[in-house]
């Protein structure tokens, strides 16, 4: 049985994380009535995810931070209402609890005491709703980022909550997956009447489903609150300037041309098969080229092996079979028999990779090493032995370019999702590698952050840097131009 639709009331509410000087969100007041469908917007770092986590009752006690004002769900502290709240977090890995798909989706139901004979039907119904067509005993660790996002949503839907909170639910999904998630959420809220709050930069996808738009201000309070037509129609220009993605507002960046067909390939593959587990190939027989001094974008549906190919091109995964070869000018100096092996990036040392191929991972936190944003940006340049003056100049320029100057002393792990992504891109660019490989570089970006990252990549291409980007974002593909690699699902052994 579905819990009754929840009512959410914030009255001057705010939260400051322990160790941070300024609050993540402050002085927020609103009332969300039962059954309302709310699109929660704001610039990156405005505190949207913190607010959503607070509504879910998961921010913790006084050791975790300091709260102000009040925030209630059905008249009670959110911590006491967790059983009626379903939350899907921005980080797909954060929502995965158990090692098998079926067990993971069933986990919330079991905690709520749903009768055991009802759970299997709920699990299958939820997986069908989000379009995750994998065996129930599939290992969750083997899922792609987009598949994990669907899994997390399935787990929330199976609980049939009275309040459904979604933080960037389509950020890692291919276009087909975006449509499936949007349709499944619409179906669920129509059937259950649940209250819905969604944080999403793809505003055009969700606007017609929503009854209300609330925009959180970066300096506290609300920038706007009303129906989608009223908010976007009255405040569209101001919201776009503040970093909000407003439907119909284009970005002011050039569209780069396609890569010349006769250009030299800086990286090339022959009969390449790629795998994460060294056993099962997700793609095979790949004969590809990465043109020098241009963008190569890797596109395709979730789970097709885009990230695995990117990691292999970057020299961080060994090919399962076949080879990845670098052009002579990119290779580290070697002599004798070592010279042939030196054509393969997977054989290079970490220092040799540092100035040649840099990798921006899908999960930004996988590459953070230090305690402050400034120190993080200096890691690569210090490893290369640059002098202090040169390091500071590079770090200051990147902080300014990507809107991180005010966060230079912050711990990287306390940043918002969009800020973490900008930092992860900047840490790789700081070492000025000849090739930059990026996995979903615009994930979780507001309008200003997106323009900053894509504009910076365009500048890198103009300087001769070779860019490889895995993306589901059609606007990234269009603005980077270059060369496109489209992956399709590999045939199974039985079908081969």
C-alpha positions in Angstrom: 0.0 0.0 0.0 1.3 3.4 -0.9 2.0 5.9 1.9 -0.2 9.0 1.8 1.2 12.0 -0.2 3.4 14.1 2.1 3.4 17.8 2.9 6.7 19.6 3.3 7.2 22.9 5.1 10.4 24.9 5.3 10.5 28.0 7.5 13.8 30.0 7.3 15.6 26.7 7.0 19.4 26.5 6.4 22.3 24.1 6.9 26.1 24.7 7.3 28.3 21.7 7.0 30.9 21.2 9.8 34.2 22.7 8.7 32.6 25.1 6.2 32.5 28.8 7.0 29.4 29.6 5.0 26.1 27.7 4.9 25.3 25.4 2.0 21.8 26.7 2.0 20.0 29.3 4.1 16.8 31.2 4.8 14.6 28.9 2.6 10.9 29.1 3.2 8.1 27.3 1.3 5.2 24.9 1.7 4.8 21.9 -0.7 1.3 20.6 -0.5 0.5 16.8 -0.8 0.6 15.7 -4.4 2.4 18.7 -5.8 5.1 18.1 -8.4 8.0 20.4 -7.9 11.1 21.1 -10.0 13.8 22.4 -7.7 16.3 24.6 -9.5 19.3 26.8 -8.8 22.9 27.4 -9.8 25.5 24.8 -9.0 26.4 25.2 -5.3 23.2 26.9 -4.4 22.4 24.1 -2.0 19.7 22.1 -3.9 21.1 18.7 -3.0 21.6 19.7 0.6 18.0 20.8 0.8 16.8 17.6 -0.8 18.9 15.5 1.6 17.5 17.6 4.5 13.9 16.8 3.4 14.9 13.1 3.3 16.2 13.4 6.9 19.7 12.3 6.1 21.9 15.3 7.0 22.9 13.9 10.4 23.3 15.5 13.8 25.2 18.4 15.2 28.6 16.7 14.5 27.8 16.8 10.8 26.7 20.4 10.7 24.5 23.2 12.0 20.9 23.8 11.0 18.7 26.9 11.3 15.0 27.4 11.0 12.7 24.4 10.7 12.0 21.7 8.1 9.1 19.4 8.5 7.5 16.5 6.6 3.9 15.9 7.6 4.4 18.1 10.7 7.3 16.0 12.0 11.1 16.0 11.7 12.1 14.4 8.4 14.3 11.8 10.4 11.1 10.3 11.8 9.4 10.1 8.4 12.1 8.2 6.4 9.8 5.2 5.8 7.5 7.3 3.6 10.3 9.0 1.7 12.1 7.7 -1.4 15.4 9.4 -2.3 17.6 8.9 -5.4 20.9 10.6 -5.0 23.0 12.5 -7.6 25.9 9.9 -7.3 24.7 6.6 -8.8 27.2 4.6 -6.6 25.8 6.1 -3.5 22.4 4.5 -4.0 23.7 1.0 -4.5 23.6 -1.1 -1.2 23.7 -4.8 -2.1 25.7 -6.9 -4.6 22.8 -8.3 -6.7 20.3 -6.3 -8.6 17.2 -8.0 -7.2 18.4 -7.8 -3.6 19.2 -4.1 -4.0 15.8 -3.2 -5.3 14.1 -5.2 -2.5 16.2 -3.7 0.2 14.0 -0.7 1.0 10.8 -2.9 0.9 12.4 -5.3 3.4 13.3 -2.5 5.8 9.7 -1.2 5.6 8.3 -4.6 6.5 6.5 -5.2 3.3 5.1 -8.8 3.3 7.7 -11.1 1.7 5.3 -12.5 -0.8 4.6 -9.0 -2.2 8.3 -8.0 -2.7 9.1 -10.0 -5.9 6.3 -8.4 -7.8 7.3 -4.9 -6.6 10.9 -5.6 -7.6 9.9 -6.7 -11.2 7.4 -3.8 -11.5 10.0 -1.2 -10.5 12.7 -2.6 -12.8 10.3 -2.6 -15.7 9.2 0.9 -14.9 12.8 2.3 -15.2 13.8 0.1 -18.2 16.5 -1.9 -16.4 16.5 -5.2 -18.3 19.1 -7.3 -16.5 18.9 -10.5 -14.6 17.9 -10.2 -10.9 21.2 -11.9 -10.0 23.3 -9.5 -12.0 26.2 -8.1 -10.0 25.5 -4.4 -9.2 29.3 -3.7 -9.5 29.1 -4.7 -13.2 26.5 -2.1 -14.0 27.3 1.1 -15.9 26.8 4.5 -14.2 23.5 5.0 -16.1 22.3 1.5 -15.2 23.1 2.2 -11.5 21.0 5.4 -11.8 18.0 3.3 -13.0 18.7 0.8 -10.2 18.5 3.5 -7.5 15.3 4.8 -8.9 13.8 1.3 -9.1 14.7 0.8 -5.4 12.9 4.0 -4.5 9.8 3.2 -6.6 9.5 -0.3 -5.1 8.9 1.3 -1.7 5.9 3.2 -3.1 6.7 6.3 -1.1 4.4 9.2 -0.3 7.3 11.6 -1.0 9.7 10.9 -4.0 12.9 13.0 -4.1 15.1 12.8 -7.2 18.5 14.4 -7.5 19.5 14.6 -11.2 17.7 11.3 -12.0 18.7 11.4 -15.7 22.2 12.8 -15.5 24.0 9.7 -16.6 21.4 8.4 -19.0 21.3 8.1 -22.8 18.4 9.9 -24.6 16.2 6.9 -24.6 16.8 6.3 -20.9 15.9 9.9 -20.2 12.5 9.4 -21.8 12.0 6.1 -20.0 12.7 7.6 -16.6 10.5 10.7 -17.3 7.7 8.4 -18.3 8.1 6.0 -15.4 8.1 8.8 -12.8 5.0 10.3 -14.4 3.3 6.9 -14.3 4.2 6.4 -10.7 3.0 9.8 -9.4 -0.2 9.6 -11.4 -1.0 6.1 -10.0 0.0 6.9 -6.3 -0.6 10.6 -5.9 2.9 10.9 -4.3 4.5 14.3 -3.7 7.4 14.7 -6.1 10.5 16.9 -5.9 13.0 16.8 -8.7 16.4 18.5 -9.0 17.3 18.4 -12.7 19.3 20.5 -15.1 17.4 19.1 -18.1 14.5 21.5 -17.3 12.8 21.0 -20.7 12.4 17.3 -20.0 10.4 17.8 -16.8 8.7 21.2 -17.1 5.4 19.9 -18.5 5.1 17.3 -15.7 5.5 19.8 -12.9 2.9 21.9 -11.2 5.5 24.2 -9.6 9.1 25.5 -9.9 11.1 26.6 -6.9 14.5 28.3 -7.5 17.0 28.4 -4.7 19.2 31.5 -4.6 23.0 31.0 -4.3 23.1 33.7 -1.6 20.1 32.3 0.3 16.3 32.4 0.0 14.4 31.8 -3.1 14.9 33.5 -6.5 11.5 32.4 -7.8 8.5 30.2 -6.9 5.4 29.5 -9.1 4.1 27.6 -12.0 6.6 26.6 -14.7 5.1 29.1 -17.2 5.1 31.9 -14.7 8.7 31.3 -13.5 10.3 30.7 -16.9 8.2 33.4 -18.6 8.7 36.2 -16.0 12.2 35.4 -14.7 13.8 33.5 -17.7 16.6 35.9 -18.5 17.5 36.5 -14.9 17.5 32.8 -14.1 19.7 32.0 -17.2 22.2 34.7 -16.0 22.2 33.0 -12.6 23.1 29.7 -14.1 19.7 28.0 -14.4 18.9 26.0 -17.5 15.8 27.8 -18.9 14.0 26.0 -21.8 14.6 27.7 -25.0 17.6 29.8 -23.9 20.6 28.9 -26.2 24.2 29.1 -25.0 26.5 31.6 -26.6 29.3 29.4 -27.8 30.6 28.6 -31.3 29.8 25.2 -32.9 33.1 23.7 -34.0 33.5 21.9 -37.4 34.0 18.2 -38.0 37.5 16.9 -37.9 39.2 16.8 -41.3 39.0 13.3 -42.8 42.7 13.3 -43.7 44.0 14.3 -40.3 46.6 12.2 -38.5 45.4 9.9 -35.7 47.2 10.4 -32.4 45.7 7.2 -31.0 44.5 4.2 -33.1 43.1 0.8 -32.2 43.3 -2.5 -34.1 41.0 -5.4 -33.5 40.5 -4.0 -30.0 38.3 -5.8 -27.4 37.7 -3.9 -24.1 36.6 -5.3 -20.8 36.3 -4.1 -17.1 36.7 -7.6 -15.6 39.3 -9.1 -17.9 36.8 -11.8 -18.8 33.8 -10.5 -20.7 34.3 -8.2 -23.7 31.7 -5.3 -23.8 33.1 -4.3 -27.2 35.3 -6.2 -29.7 36.8 -5.8 -33.1 37.2 -2.0 -32.8 39.3 -0.4 -35.5 39.2 3.3 -34.5 41.2 6.5 -34.8 41.4 9.6 -32.6 42.4 12.6 -34.8 45.1 14.8 -33.4 44.2 18.3 -32.3 40.4 17.8 -32.5 37.5 16.4 -30.4 36.4 12.8 -30.6 33.1 12.2 -28.9 32.0 8.6 -27.9 28.3 8.1 -27.9 25.9 5.2 -27.5 23.3 3.7 -25.1 24.0 3.0 -21.4 26.0 -0.2 -20.8 27.5 -0.3 -24.3 31.1 0.1 -23.1 31.8 3.8 -23.7 33.5 4.4 -20.3 35.5 1.1 -20.7 36.7 2.2 -24.1 37.7 5.6 -22.8 39.7 4.1 -19.9 41.4 1.8 -22.4 42.3 4.6 -24.7 43.7 6.5 -21.7 46.0 3.6 -20.9 44.3 2.8 -17.6 42.8 -0.5 -18.7 44.7 -3.2 -20.6 43.0 -4.3 -23.8 41.3 -7.7 -23.5 42.7 -8.4 -27.0 44.0 -6.3 -29.9 46.0 -3.1 -29.4 45.8 0.7 -28.7 48.8 2.4 -30.4 49.9 6.0 -30.0 51.5 8.0 -32.7 55.3 8.3 -32.5 55.2 11.9 -31.4 53.1 11.1 -28.4 55.2 8.2 -27.2 57.7 8.5 -24.4 61.3 8.1 -25.5 62.4 4.4 -25.5 65.1 2.5 -27.2 65.7 -1.1 -28.4 62.9 -3.6 -27.8 61.2 -1.3 -25.4 60.4 1.1 -28.2 57.7 -1.1 -29.7 56.1 -1.7 -26.3 56.2 2.1 -25.8 53.6 2.6 -28.5 50.9 1.2 -26.1 49.6 3.7 -23.5 48.8 0.8 -21.1 52.6 0.1 -20.8 53.4 3.7 -19.8 54.3 4.7 -16.3 52.0 7.1 -14.4 54.5 10.0 -14.9 54.7 9.2 -18.6 50.9 9.4 -18.8 50.7 12.6 -16.8 51.8 14.9 -19.6 50.5 12.7 -22.5 47.0 11.4 -21.6 44.9 12.8 -18.8 41.7 11.1 -17.7 38.6 12.7 -16.1 36.6 9.9 -14.5 32.8 9.6 -14.5 32.9 9.9 -10.7 34.9 13.0 -9.8 35.7 11.7 -6.3 37.8 8.9 -7.7 40.6 11.3 -8.6 40.7 13.6 -5.5 43.8 13.2 -3.4 44.2 16.3 -1.1 42.4 18.4 1.5 41.8 21.6 -0.5 40.7 22.6 -4.0 43.9 24.6 -4.5 46.1 21.7 -3.4 44.2 19.4 -5.7 44.9 21.6 -8.7 48.6 21.7 -7.9 49.1 17.9 -7.7 49.9 17.3 -11.4 52.1 20.4 -11.8 54.1 19.5 -8.7 54.6 16.0 -9.9 56.1 17.4 -13.1 58.6 19.6 -11.0 57.2 23.0 -12.1 58.4 26.0 -10.0 56.0 27.6 -7.5 55.4 30.7 -9.6 54.3 28.7 -12.6 52.1 26.4 -10.5 50.3 29.3 -8.8 49.7 31.0 -12.2 48.1 27.8 -13.6 46.1 27.1 -10.5 44.7 30.7 -10.2 43.8 30.8 -13.9 41.8 27.5 -13.7 40.1 28.5 -10.4 38.9 31.7 -12.1 38.0 30.1 -15.4 35.8 27.5 -13.8 34.2 29.6 -11.0 36.0 27.9 -8.1 38.1 30.8 -6.7 35.8 31.3 -3.7 36.2 27.6 -2.9 40.0 27.4 -3.1 40.4 26.5 0.6 37.4 24.1 0.6 37.8 20.3 0.9 37.0 18.8 -2.6 34.8 16.2 -1.1 32.4 18.8 0.4 31.7 20.5 -3.0 28.4 20.2 -4.8 28.2 17.6 -7.6 28.6 20.3 -10.3 31.6 21.9 -8.5 33.3 18.5 -8.1 32.9 17.9 -11.9 34.5 21.2 -12.7 37.4 20.6 -10.3 38.0 17.1 -11.8 38.3 18.6 -15.3 40.6 21.3 -14.0 42.9 18.9 -12.2 43.6 17.1 -15.5 44.0 20.3 -17.5 46.5 21.7 -15.0 49.2 19.2 -16.1 48.6 20.3 -19.8 48.5 16.8 -21.3 48.5 16.3 -25.1 45.3 14.2 -24.9 42.4 14.7 -22.5 39.9 11.9 -22.1 36.7 12.9 -20.2 33.8 10.7 -19.1 30.6 12.8 -19.0 32.4 16.1 -18.6 29.2 18.2 -18.2 27.5 15.9 -15.7 25.5 17.9 -13.1 26.4 21.3 -14.6 24.3 24.4 -14.4 24.2 26.7 -17.4 27.3 28.7 -16.4 29.3 25.6 -15.4 28.4 23.9 -18.7 29.5 27.0 -20.7 32.7 27.2 -18.7 33.7 23.5 -19.3 32.7 23.3 -22.9 34.3 26.7 -23.7 37.5 25.6 -22.0 37.6 22.4 -24.0 37.1 24.5 -27.2 40.0 26.6 -26.1 42.1 23.5 -25.5 41.2 22.2 -29.0 42.2 25.5 -30.5 45.6 25.2 -28.8 46.1 21.7 -30.4 45.0 19.5 -27.5 43.3 16.3 -28.5 40.0 15.8 -26.6 38.1 12.5 -26.2 34.7 12.9 -24.5 32.2 10.3 -23.5 28.8 12.0 -23.5 25.0 11.7 -23.7 24.7 15.4 -24.2 23.8 16.3 -27.8 24.8 19.9 -27.2 28.3 18.8 -26.2 28.6 16.7 -29.4 27.4 19.7 -31.4 29.6 22.3 -29.9 32.8 20.2 -29.8 32.4 19.1 -33.4 35.3 16.9 -34.3 34.9 13.2 -34.9 32.2 10.9 -33.6 32.5 7.2 -32.5 29.1 5.6 -32.0 29.1 2.3 -30.1 26.2 -0.2 -30.4 25.5 -3.1 -28.1 27.9 -6.0 -28.8 26.5 -9.3 -30.1 26.5 -12.0 -27.5 28.5 -15.1 -28.0 25.4 -17.1 -28.8 24.4 -14.6 -31.5 27.8 -14.3 -33.0 
